């Protein structure tokens, strides 16, 4: 999992709970996507992860394109 500096990211950062609601997925799915390198969470502390809204929107869009191609 790549750790990014919050100052390098434009836009809104979502909590894990809000990111799950936004992407309509589970917490495990988000962290699995991060381990694969599909998402790049921002670690603000040991138990404080934030998700860039821009990354989430792109990830959801890529998943939708793959689903249409099935």
PyMOL Python script that loads the backbone (N, CA, C, O; Angstrom):
from pymol import cmd

cmd.read_pdbstr("""\
ATOM      1  N   UNK A   1       0.851  -1.172   0.000  1.00  0.00           N
ATOM      2  CA  UNK A   1       0.000   0.000   0.000  1.00  0.00           C
ATOM      3  C   UNK A   1       0.898   1.237   0.000  1.00  0.00           C
ATOM      4  O   UNK A   1       1.755   1.385   0.872  1.00  0.00           O
ATOM      5  N   UNK A   2       0.707   2.104  -0.955  1.00  0.00           N
ATOM      6  CA  UNK A   2       1.485   3.334  -1.054  1.00  0.00           C
ATOM      7  C   UNK A   2       0.927   4.369  -0.085  1.00  0.00           C
ATOM      8  O   UNK A   2      -0.286   4.572  -0.014  1.00  0.00           O
ATOM      9  N   UNK A   3       1.803   5.015   0.650  1.00  0.00           N
ATOM     10  CA  UNK A   3       1.381   6.052   1.585  1.00  0.00           C
ATOM     11  C   UNK A   3       1.641   7.407   0.943  1.00  0.00           C
ATOM     12  O   UNK A   3       2.774   7.717   0.575  1.00  0.00           O
ATOM     13  N   UNK A   4       0.607   8.202   0.811  1.00  0.00           N
ATOM     14  CA  UNK A   4       0.712   9.509   0.180  1.00  0.00           C
ATOM     15  C   UNK A   4       0.636  10.616   1.219  1.00  0.00           C
ATOM     16  O   UNK A   4      -0.009  10.465   2.256  1.00  0.00           O
ATOM     17  N   UNK A   5       1.284  11.702   0.938  1.00  0.00           N
ATOM     18  CA  UNK A   5       1.251  12.884   1.787  1.00  0.00           C
ATOM     19  C   UNK A   5      -0.040  13.651   1.503  1.00  0.00           C
ATOM     20  O   UNK A   5      -0.345  13.925   0.342  1.00  0.00           O
ATOM     21  N   UNK A   6      -0.788  13.996   2.521  1.00  0.00           N
ATOM     22  CA  UNK A   6      -2.068  14.687   2.340  1.00  0.00           C
ATOM     23  C   UNK A   6      -1.898  16.033   1.652  1.00  0.00           C
ATOM     24  O   UNK A   6      -2.826  16.502   0.993  1.00  0.00           O
ATOM     25  N   UNK A   7      -0.743  16.665   1.788  1.00  0.00           N
ATOM     26  CA  UNK A   7      -0.520  17.966   1.158  1.00  0.00           C
ATOM     27  C   UNK A   7      -0.359  17.858  -0.357  1.00  0.00           C
ATOM     28  O   UNK A   7      -0.480  18.861  -1.061  1.00  0.00           O
ATOM     29  N   UNK A   8      -0.092  16.666  -0.862  1.00  0.00           N
ATOM     30  CA  UNK A   8       0.094  16.454  -2.296  1.00  0.00           C
ATOM     31  C   UNK A   8      -1.223  16.188  -3.014  1.00  0.00           C
ATOM     32  O   UNK A   8      -1.253  16.122  -4.243  1.00  0.00           O
ATOM     33  N   UNK A   9      -2.297  16.036  -2.273  1.00  0.00           N
ATOM     34  CA  UNK A   9      -3.562  15.624  -2.868  1.00  0.00           C
ATOM     35  C   UNK A   9      -4.557  16.769  -2.952  1.00  0.00           C
ATOM     36  O   UNK A   9      -4.853  17.413  -1.945  1.00  0.00           O
ATOM     37  N   UNK A  10      -5.071  17.023  -4.138  1.00  0.00           N
ATOM     38  CA  UNK A  10      -6.144  18.008  -4.250  1.00  0.00           C
ATOM     39  C   UNK A  10      -7.478  17.356  -3.905  1.00  0.00           C
ATOM     40  O   UNK A  10      -7.619  16.138  -4.013  1.00  0.00           O
ATOM     41  N   UNK A  11      -8.435  18.140  -3.501  1.00  0.00           N
ATOM     42  CA  UNK A  11      -9.785  17.619  -3.326  1.00  0.00           C
ATOM     43  C   UNK A  11     -10.083  17.099  -1.940  1.00  0.00           C
ATOM     44  O   UNK A  11      -9.307  17.264  -0.999  1.00  0.00           O
ATOM     45  N   UNK A  12     -11.227  16.470  -1.852  1.00  0.00           N
ATOM     46  CA  UNK A  12     -11.790  16.035  -0.584  1.00  0.00           C
ATOM     47  C   UNK A  12     -11.289  14.654  -0.193  1.00  0.00           C
ATOM     48  O   UNK A  12     -11.121  13.780  -1.043  1.00  0.00           O
ATOM     49  N   UNK A  13     -11.051  14.464   1.099  1.00  0.00           N
ATOM     50  CA  UNK A  13     -10.679  13.170   1.651  1.00  0.00           C
ATOM     51  C   UNK A  13     -11.857  12.645   2.463  1.00  0.00           C
ATOM     52  O   UNK A  13     -12.424  13.370   3.281  1.00  0.00           O
ATOM     53  N   UNK A  14     -12.224  11.388   2.239  1.00  0.00           N
ATOM     54  CA  UNK A  14     -13.354  10.776   2.935  1.00  0.00           C
ATOM     55  C   UNK A  14     -12.867   9.789   3.983  1.00  0.00           C
ATOM     56  O   UNK A  14     -11.821   9.161   3.819  1.00  0.00           O
ATOM     57  N   UNK A  15     -13.628   9.658   5.057  1.00  0.00           N
ATOM     58  CA  UNK A  15     -13.351   8.611   6.034  1.00  0.00           C
ATOM     59  C   UNK A  15     -13.649   7.270   5.374  1.00  0.00           C
ATOM     60  O   UNK A  15     -14.281   7.214   4.319  1.00  0.00           O
ATOM     61  N   UNK A  16     -13.192   6.198   5.999  1.00  0.00           N
ATOM     62  CA  UNK A  16     -13.461   4.868   5.446  1.00  0.00           C
ATOM     63  C   UNK A  16     -14.965   4.620   5.372  1.00  0.00           C
ATOM     64  O   UNK A  16     -15.452   4.077   4.381  1.00  0.00           O
ATOM     65  N   UNK A  17     -15.694   5.005   6.395  1.00  0.00           N
ATOM     66  CA  UNK A  17     -17.146   4.815   6.406  1.00  0.00           C
ATOM     67  C   UNK A  17     -17.811   5.563   5.244  1.00  0.00           C
ATOM     68  O   UNK A  17     -18.654   5.003   4.542  1.00  0.00           O
ATOM     69  N   UNK A  18     -17.427   6.826   5.045  1.00  0.00           N
ATOM     70  CA  UNK A  18     -18.022   7.605   3.963  1.00  0.00           C
ATOM     71  C   UNK A  18     -17.576   7.104   2.591  1.00  0.00           C
ATOM     72  O   UNK A  18     -18.345   7.147   1.631  1.00  0.00           O
ATOM     73  N   UNK A  19     -16.339   6.633   2.499  1.00  0.00           N
ATOM     74  CA  UNK A  19     -15.851   6.077   1.234  1.00  0.00           C
ATOM     75  C   UNK A  19     -16.633   4.818   0.871  1.00  0.00           C
ATOM     76  O   UNK A  19     -16.959   4.609  -0.298  1.00  0.00           O
ATOM     77  N   UNK A  20     -16.936   3.984   1.854  1.00  0.00           N
ATOM     78  CA  UNK A  20     -17.735   2.777   1.606  1.00  0.00           C
ATOM     79  C   UNK A  20     -19.130   3.141   1.121  1.00  0.00           C
ATOM     80  O   UNK A  20     -19.650   2.526   0.189  1.00  0.00           O
ATOM     81  N   UNK A  21     -19.725   4.126   1.742  1.00  0.00           N
ATOM     82  CA  UNK A  21     -21.057   4.573   1.306  1.00  0.00           C
ATOM     83  C   UNK A  21     -21.004   5.134  -0.104  1.00  0.00           C
ATOM     84  O   UNK A  21     -21.863   4.832  -0.933  1.00  0.00           O
ATOM     85  N   UNK A  22     -19.994   5.953  -0.374  1.00  0.00           N
ATOM     86  CA  UNK A  22     -19.867   6.593  -1.683  1.00  0.00           C
ATOM     87  C   UNK A  22     -19.676   5.550  -2.787  1.00  0.00           C
ATOM     88  O   UNK A  22     -20.281   5.655  -3.854  1.00  0.00           O
ATOM     89  N   UNK A  23     -18.836   4.548  -2.530  1.00  0.00           N
ATOM     90  CA  UNK A  23     -18.532   3.533  -3.539  1.00  0.00           C
ATOM     91  C   UNK A  23     -19.481   2.340  -3.465  1.00  0.00           C
ATOM     92  O   UNK A  23     -19.410   1.440  -4.302  1.00  0.00           O
ATOM     93  N   UNK A  24     -20.367   2.327  -2.469  1.00  0.00           N
ATOM     94  CA  UNK A  24     -21.312   1.227  -2.262  1.00  0.00           C
ATOM     95  C   UNK A  24     -20.578  -0.112  -2.167  1.00  0.00           C
ATOM     96  O   UNK A  24     -20.885  -1.061  -2.889  1.00  0.00           O
ATOM     97  N   UNK A  25     -19.601  -0.162  -1.258  1.00  0.00           N
ATOM     98  CA  UNK A  25     -18.830  -1.387  -1.070  1.00  0.00           C
ATOM     99  C   UNK A  25     -18.477  -1.528   0.413  1.00  0.00           C
ATOM    100  O   UNK A  25     -18.738  -0.639   1.224  1.00  0.00           O
ATOM    101  N   UNK A  26     -17.883  -2.659   0.735  1.00  0.00           N
ATOM    102  CA  UNK A  26     -17.495  -2.909   2.123  1.00  0.00           C
ATOM    103  C   UNK A  26     -16.111  -2.331   2.423  1.00  0.00           C
ATOM    104  O   UNK A  26     -15.353  -1.975   1.521  1.00  0.00           O
ATOM    105  N   UNK A  27     -15.815  -2.253   3.702  1.00  0.00           N
ATOM    106  CA  UNK A  27     -14.500  -1.797   4.154  1.00  0.00           C
ATOM    107  C   UNK A  27     -13.415  -2.738   3.624  1.00  0.00           C
ATOM    108  O   UNK A  27     -12.353  -2.290   3.190  1.00  0.00           O
ATOM    109  N   UNK A  28     -13.690  -4.034   3.662  1.00  0.00           N
ATOM    110  CA  UNK A  28     -12.717  -5.019   3.175  1.00  0.00           C
ATOM    111  C   UNK A  28     -12.421  -4.814   1.694  1.00  0.00           C
ATOM    112  O   UNK A  28     -11.277  -4.963   1.265  1.00  0.00           O
ATOM    113  N   UNK A  29     -13.437  -4.475   0.916  1.00  0.00           N
ATOM    114  CA  UNK A  29     -13.239  -4.239  -0.515  1.00  0.00           C
ATOM    115  C   UNK A  29     -12.328  -3.044  -0.746  1.00  0.00           C
ATOM    116  O   UNK A  29     -11.457  -3.090  -1.614  1.00  0.00           O
ATOM    117  N   UNK A  30     -12.516  -1.974   0.020  1.00  0.00           N
ATOM    118  CA  UNK A  30     -11.652  -0.796  -0.113  1.00  0.00           C
ATOM    119  C   UNK A  30     -10.197  -1.143   0.184  1.00  0.00           C
ATOM    120  O   UNK A  30      -9.302  -0.791  -0.585  1.00  0.00           O
ATOM    121  N   UNK A  31      -9.961  -1.828   1.291  1.00  0.00           N
ATOM    122  CA  UNK A  31      -8.592  -2.141   1.665  1.00  0.00           C
ATOM    123  C   UNK A  31      -7.971  -3.169   0.718  1.00  0.00           C
ATOM    124  O   UNK A  31      -6.761  -3.143   0.491  1.00  0.00           O
ATOM    125  N   UNK A  32      -8.776  -4.065   0.167  1.00  0.00           N
ATOM    126  CA  UNK A  32      -8.285  -5.011  -0.838  1.00  0.00           C
ATOM    127  C   UNK A  32      -7.839  -4.258  -2.092  1.00  0.00           C
ATOM    128  O   UNK A  32      -6.788  -4.553  -2.663  1.00  0.00           O
ATOM    129  N   UNK A  33      -8.647  -3.286  -2.511  1.00  0.00           N
ATOM    130  CA  UNK A  33      -8.297  -2.462  -3.677  1.00  0.00           C
ATOM    131  C   UNK A  33      -7.010  -1.681  -3.409  1.00  0.00           C
ATOM    132  O   UNK A  33      -6.196  -1.500  -4.315  1.00  0.00           O
ATOM    133  N   UNK A  34      -6.823  -1.224  -2.188  1.00  0.00           N
ATOM    134  CA  UNK A  34      -5.602  -0.499  -1.833  1.00  0.00           C
ATOM    135  C   UNK A  34      -4.390  -1.430  -1.889  1.00  0.00           C
ATOM    136  O   UNK A  34      -3.333  -1.036  -2.382  1.00  0.00           O
ATOM    137  N   UNK A  35      -4.530  -2.653  -1.391  1.00  0.00           N
ATOM    138  CA  UNK A  35      -3.420  -3.613  -1.441  1.00  0.00           C
ATOM    139  C   UNK A  35      -3.033  -3.943  -2.879  1.00  0.00           C
ATOM    140  O   UNK A  35      -1.857  -4.153  -3.173  1.00  0.00           O
ATOM    141  N   UNK A  36      -4.026  -3.990  -3.780  1.00  0.00           N
ATOM    142  CA  UNK A  36      -3.760  -4.255  -5.203  1.00  0.00           C
ATOM    143  C   UNK A  36      -3.165  -3.040  -5.907  1.00  0.00           C
ATOM    144  O   UNK A  36      -2.625  -3.162  -7.007  1.00  0.00           O
ATOM    145  N   UNK A  37      -3.262  -1.868  -5.280  1.00  0.00           N
ATOM    146  CA  UNK A  37      -2.757  -0.647  -5.896  1.00  0.00           C
ATOM    147  C   UNK A  37      -3.798   0.099  -6.704  1.00  0.00           C
ATOM    148  O   UNK A  37      -3.472   1.059  -7.401  1.00  0.00           O
ATOM    149  N   UNK A  38      -5.065  -0.337  -6.618  1.00  0.00           N
ATOM    150  CA  UNK A  38      -6.151   0.325  -7.351  1.00  0.00           C
ATOM    151  C   UNK A  38      -6.584   1.626  -6.686  1.00  0.00           C
ATOM    152  O   UNK A  38      -7.063   2.538  -7.359  1.00  0.00           O
ATOM    153  N   UNK A  39      -6.419   1.717  -5.379  1.00  0.00           N
ATOM    154  CA  UNK A  39      -6.746   2.927  -4.614  1.00  0.00           C
ATOM    155  C   UNK A  39      -5.528   3.332  -3.798  1.00  0.00           C
ATOM    156  O   UNK A  39      -4.697   2.495  -3.447  1.00  0.00           O
ATOM    157  N   UNK A  40      -5.431   4.611  -3.501  1.00  0.00           N
ATOM    158  CA  UNK A  40      -4.279   5.127  -2.768  1.00  0.00           C
ATOM    159  C   UNK A  40      -4.750   5.907  -1.542  1.00  0.00           C
ATOM    160  O   UNK A  40      -4.914   7.126  -1.598  1.00  0.00           O
ATOM    161  N   UNK A  41      -4.969   5.187  -0.427  1.00  0.00           N
ATOM    162  CA  UNK A  41      -5.438   5.863   0.780  1.00  0.00           C
ATOM    163  C   UNK A  41      -4.356   6.756   1.374  1.00  0.00           C
ATOM    164  O   UNK A  41      -3.164   6.571   1.128  1.00  0.00           O
ATOM    165  N   UNK A  42      -4.800   7.715   2.149  1.00  0.00           N
ATOM    166  CA  UNK A  42      -3.898   8.623   2.854  1.00  0.00           C
ATOM    167  C   UNK A  42      -3.930   8.231   4.324  1.00  0.00           C
ATOM    168  O   UNK A  42      -4.987   8.250   4.955  1.00  0.00           O
ATOM    169  N   UNK A  43      -2.766   7.875   4.868  1.00  0.00           N
ATOM    170  CA  UNK A  43      -2.679   7.506   6.278  1.00  0.00           C
ATOM    171  C   UNK A  43      -2.314   8.745   7.077  1.00  0.00           C
ATOM    172  O   UNK A  43      -1.230   9.303   6.904  1.00  0.00           O
ATOM    173  N   UNK A  44      -3.210   9.175   7.947  1.00  0.00           N
ATOM    174  CA  UNK A  44      -2.980  10.351   8.782  1.00  0.00           C
ATOM    175  C   UNK A  44      -2.548   9.963  10.186  1.00  0.00           C
ATOM    176  O   UNK A  44      -2.214  10.824  10.999  1.00  0.00           O
ATOM    177  N   UNK A  45      -2.555   8.685  10.467  1.00  0.00           N
ATOM    178  CA  UNK A  45      -2.169   8.162  11.766  1.00  0.00           C
ATOM    179  C   UNK A  45      -2.340   6.659  11.740  1.00  0.00           C
ATOM    180  O   UNK A  45      -2.748   6.091  10.727  1.00  0.00           O
ATOM    181  N   UNK A  46      -2.031   6.019  12.846  1.00  0.00           N
ATOM    182  CA  UNK A  46      -2.102   4.563  12.897  1.00  0.00           C
ATOM    183  C   UNK A  46      -3.499   4.036  12.586  1.00  0.00           C
ATOM    184  O   UNK A  46      -3.643   3.024  11.899  1.00  0.00           O
ATOM    185  N   UNK A  47      -4.516   4.708  13.081  1.00  0.00           N
ATOM    186  CA  UNK A  47      -5.893   4.260  12.870  1.00  0.00           C
ATOM    187  C   UNK A  47      -6.720   5.306  12.141  1.00  0.00           C
ATOM    188  O   UNK A  47      -7.936   5.377  12.319  1.00  0.00           O
ATOM    189  N   UNK A  48      -6.067   6.112  11.327  1.00  0.00           N
ATOM    190  CA  UNK A  48      -6.795   7.169  10.630  1.00  0.00           C
ATOM    191  C   UNK A  48      -6.442   7.133   9.141  1.00  0.00           C
ATOM    192  O   UNK A  48      -5.409   7.651   8.717  1.00  0.00           O
ATOM    193  N   UNK A  49      -7.320   6.511   8.368  1.00  0.00           N
ATOM    194  CA  UNK A  49      -7.142   6.408   6.924  1.00  0.00           C
ATOM    195  C   UNK A  49      -8.189   7.272   6.246  1.00  0.00           C
ATOM    196  O   UNK A  49      -9.356   7.277   6.636  1.00  0.00           O
ATOM    197  N   UNK A  50      -7.762   7.995   5.234  1.00  0.00           N
ATOM    198  CA  UNK A  50      -8.685   8.805   4.438  1.00  0.00           C
ATOM    199  C   UNK A  50      -8.534   8.414   2.979  1.00  0.00           C
ATOM    200  O   UNK A  50      -7.468   7.982   2.541  1.00  0.00           O
ATOM    201  N   UNK A  51      -9.622   8.574   2.235  1.00  0.00           N
ATOM    202  CA  UNK A  51      -9.682   8.145   0.842  1.00  0.00           C
ATOM    203  C   UNK A  51      -9.977   9.347  -0.044  1.00  0.00           C
ATOM    204  O   UNK A  51     -11.005  10.001   0.131  1.00  0.00           O
ATOM    205  N   UNK A  52      -9.093   9.650  -0.996  1.00  0.00           N
ATOM    206  CA  UNK A  52      -9.336  10.780  -1.902  1.00  0.00           C
ATOM    207  C   UNK A  52     -10.580  10.531  -2.761  1.00  0.00           C
ATOM    208  O   UNK A  52     -10.700   9.494  -3.413  1.00  0.00           O
ATOM    209  N   UNK A  53     -11.484  11.480  -2.748  1.00  0.00           N
ATOM    210  CA  UNK A  53     -12.724  11.360  -3.511  1.00  0.00           C
ATOM    211  C   UNK A  53     -12.441  11.162  -4.999  1.00  0.00           C
ATOM    212  O   UNK A  53     -13.129  10.386  -5.663  1.00  0.00           O
ATOM    213  N   UNK A  54     -11.447  11.851  -5.519  1.00  0.00           N
ATOM    214  CA  UNK A  54     -11.095  11.726  -6.938  1.00  0.00           C
ATOM    215  C   UNK A  54     -10.715  10.282  -7.263  1.00  0.00           C
ATOM    216  O   UNK A  54     -11.162   9.739  -8.274  1.00  0.00           O
ATOM    217  N   UNK A  55      -9.894   9.654  -6.414  1.00  0.00           N
ATOM    218  CA  UNK A  55      -9.494   8.260  -6.629  1.00  0.00           C
ATOM    219  C   UNK A  55     -10.696   7.324  -6.579  1.00  0.00           C
ATOM    220  O   UNK A  55     -10.821   6.417  -7.402  1.00  0.00           O
ATOM    221  N   UNK A  56     -11.582   7.551  -5.604  1.00  0.00           N
ATOM    222  CA  UNK A  56     -12.769   6.699  -5.495  1.00  0.00           C
ATOM    223  C   UNK A  56     -13.639   6.801  -6.740  1.00  0.00           C
ATOM    224  O   UNK A  56     -14.111   5.786  -7.254  1.00  0.00           O
ATOM    225  N   UNK A  57     -13.854   8.013  -7.226  1.00  0.00           N
ATOM    226  CA  UNK A  57     -14.679   8.188  -8.421  1.00  0.00           C
ATOM    227  C   UNK A  57     -14.066   7.484  -9.629  1.00  0.00           C
ATOM    228  O   UNK A  57     -14.782   6.850 -10.404  1.00  0.00           O
ATOM    229  N   UNK A  58     -12.754   7.588  -9.794  1.00  0.00           N
ATOM    230  CA  UNK A  58     -12.079   6.915 -10.908  1.00  0.00           C
ATOM    231  C   UNK A  58     -12.166   5.400 -10.765  1.00  0.00           C
ATOM    232  O   UNK A  58     -12.377   4.695 -11.752  1.00  0.00           O
ATOM    233  N   UNK A  59     -12.004   4.897  -9.546  1.00  0.00           N
ATOM    234  CA  UNK A  59     -12.066   3.462  -9.287  1.00  0.00           C
ATOM    235  C   UNK A  59     -13.457   2.916  -9.613  1.00  0.00           C
ATOM    236  O   UNK A  59     -13.583   1.871 -10.251  1.00  0.00           O
ATOM    237  N   UNK A  60     -14.490   3.621  -9.178  1.00  0.00           N
ATOM    238  CA  UNK A  60     -15.868   3.202  -9.469  1.00  0.00           C
ATOM    239  C   UNK A  60     -16.121   3.241 -10.973  1.00  0.00           C
ATOM    240  O   UNK A  60     -16.759   2.339 -11.515  1.00  0.00           O
ATOM    241  N   UNK A  61     -15.632   4.270 -11.648  1.00  0.00           N
ATOM    242  CA  UNK A  61     -15.821   4.383 -13.101  1.00  0.00           C
ATOM    243  C   UNK A  61     -15.125   3.237 -13.833  1.00  0.00           C
ATOM    244  O   UNK A  61     -15.685   2.682 -14.779  1.00  0.00           O
ATOM    245  N   UNK A  62     -13.914   2.875 -13.409  1.00  0.00           N
ATOM    246  CA  UNK A  62     -13.202   1.750 -14.041  1.00  0.00           C
ATOM    247  C   UNK A  62     -13.964   0.450 -13.830  1.00  0.00           C
ATOM    248  O   UNK A  62     -14.054  -0.373 -14.741  1.00  0.00           O
ATOM    249  N   UNK A  63     -14.516   0.261 -12.629  1.00  0.00           N
ATOM    250  CA  UNK A  63     -15.286  -0.954 -12.348  1.00  0.00           C
ATOM    251  C   UNK A  63     -16.544  -1.002 -13.206  1.00  0.00           C
ATOM    252  O   UNK A  63     -16.938  -2.076 -13.662  1.00  0.00           O
ATOM    253  N   UNK A  64     -17.173   0.135 -13.430  1.00  0.00           N
ATOM    254  CA  UNK A  64     -18.387   0.186 -14.251  1.00  0.00           C
ATOM    255  C   UNK A  64     -18.067  -0.160 -15.700  1.00  0.00           C
ATOM    256  O   UNK A  64     -18.842  -0.858 -16.354  1.00  0.00           O
ATOM    257  N   UNK A  65     -16.940   0.316 -16.204  1.00  0.00           N
ATOM    258  CA  UNK A  65     -16.539   0.008 -17.582  1.00  0.00           C
ATOM    259  C   UNK A  65     -16.269  -1.482 -17.721  1.00  0.00           C
ATOM    260  O   UNK A  65     -16.680  -2.096 -18.706  1.00  0.00           O
ATOM    261  N   UNK A  66     -15.578  -2.076 -16.740  1.00  0.00           N
ATOM    262  CA  UNK A  66     -15.313  -3.522 -16.784  1.00  0.00           C
ATOM    263  C   UNK A  66     -16.616  -4.303 -16.749  1.00  0.00           C
ATOM    264  O   UNK A  66     -16.753  -5.302 -17.455  1.00  0.00           O
ATOM    265  N   UNK A  67     -17.579  -3.864 -15.937  1.00  0.00           N
ATOM    266  CA  UNK A  67     -18.863  -4.561 -15.827  1.00  0.00           C
ATOM    267  C   UNK A  67     -19.644  -4.486 -17.133  1.00  0.00           C
ATOM    268  O   UNK A  67     -20.325  -5.444 -17.500  1.00  0.00           O
ATOM    269  N   UNK A  68     -19.553  -3.365 -17.835  1.00  0.00           N
ATOM    270  CA  UNK A  68     -20.250  -3.229 -19.112  1.00  0.00           C
ATOM    271  C   UNK A  68     -19.646  -4.134 -20.169  1.00  0.00           C
ATOM    272  O   UNK A  68     -20.346  -4.581 -21.078  1.00  0.00           O
ATOM    273  N   UNK A  69     -18.357  -4.407 -20.060  1.00  0.00           N
ATOM    274  CA  UNK A  69     -17.674  -5.225 -21.050  1.00  0.00           C
ATOM    275  C   UNK A  69     -17.900  -6.717 -20.879  1.00  0.00           C
ATOM    276  O   UNK A  69     -17.465  -7.503 -21.721  1.00  0.00           O
ATOM    277  N   UNK A  70     -18.565  -7.123 -19.818  1.00  0.00           N
ATOM    278  CA  UNK A  70     -18.794  -8.546 -19.538  1.00  0.00           C
ATOM    279  C   UNK A  70     -19.798  -9.127 -20.472  1.00  0.00           C
ATOM    280  O   UNK A  70     -20.112 -10.314 -20.380  1.00  0.00           O
TER     281      UNK A  70
END
""", "prot")
cmd.dss("prot")
cmd.show_as("cartoon", "prot")
cmd.util.cbc("prot")
cmd.orient("prot")
